[in-house]
Amino acid sequence: MSAPDRALARARLGAADPTAARFTGSLAFDQRLWPHDIVGSMAWARALARAGLLTAAERDRIVAGLETVRAELMRLLVTGARSAV
């Protein structure tokens, strides 16, 4: 959604609920953290598998899913669709 579209939507809907505003207030910061969060989640899946809490197949599915998420986020960022992230 473009900036003018967002402004129009805000005008139609009124002010955001304070709870929603607090919840979404960190999105700009969160967008900078996602690469590190994905790497950490992959490491955690591998550690859980080493500890015997995940099977190798479960670990592989989790890591593959996280790779897919990373690729999609990178694609969105490269194409300039930051607002969709």
N, C-alpha and C positions, 0 to 999 in steps of 0.2 A: 504494500500500500504506500503510495507516495505521500510526501509531507502534506501537500494540500488536501489530499483525501483524508488523512488522519485528522487534520484540523477540522475539516467539515464533519467528520464523524463525532469528534469531541463536542462540537457546537450542537449537533443534533441530540446527542446523548446527555449532555450536561457534564458536570464535574465528575471525575472518577471517585468511586468510593475510597475513603482514606486507607482502608485495608488493602484494596487492590493497588493503590498508588504505592504503598510501602512494599508490597510483594514484587511489583515490576520495577521499582526504583533502581535496582542493582543490575538491570539487564545489560547496560553498557559495560559495566565491569565484568559481569559474567561472560560476555562475549570474548573478552580477552583471556579468560581462564580455560575455556573449553578444550584447547589442545592438551593442556596439562592434566585436566580431569580425565580425558580419554586415556592418556598414557598411564595415569595412576590406576584407572579401572582395569586396564589390561594387565598391569603388574599384579594387582590384587587377585584377579582371576587365576593367574599363573601360580600365585602363592597358595591360593585355596586348593588348587589341583595338587601341588606338591605336598600339602598337608593331608591329602586324601579326602577333602570335603567336596571336591568336584571330580568327576571323571575327566579323562583326557578329551572325550568327545564334547562334554559340557564346556570345558575350558575353550576348546577350539571354536565352538559355536558362539560363545560370548566374545572372544577376541575377533572373530570374523564379523560379528555384528557391530562391534565398536569400530572396526576398520571401515565398514560401510558407512557408519555415521560420520566418521572423520572425512571420508571422501566426499560425502554429500555436503557437509559444511564447507569444505574447501572449495567445492564447485560453486556453491552459493556465494562465497566471498569473492572468488575470482570473477564471477559474472556481475558482481556489484549488487547482489541481492541481500545485502547485510540486514535489511529490515525483516527478512524472512527467517533469520537465524534467531 
